[in-house]
Amino acid sequence: MTPDSRMPSPPFPSPNDAALRVIVGNAIESVRSGEATVNEAILHAAVHGWYEGHIHGEDVCPGCDFLGRLPKNSHRG
């Protein structure tokens, strides 16, 4: 695979990512304990899951304009 044919990094962490397991576990526990409603827990997990994916994307492609784009000044063919 050439650099110009790379797929962008998805805006979410891998399903087996440790941070994602913690986020989902915390959401489940917050509903069980009554600390949050289901809607609040889903929103919290979605935001933090997206953020973890963003961090992963920066690690994968540090020169990208933003997550999901190829590095600046690269041939986009």
Secondary structure, DSSP 8 states (H G I E B T S, - for coil): --GGG-----SS--TT-HHHHHHHHHHHHHHHTTSS-HHHHHHHHHHHHHHHHHHHHHHH-TTBSSTTS-BTT----
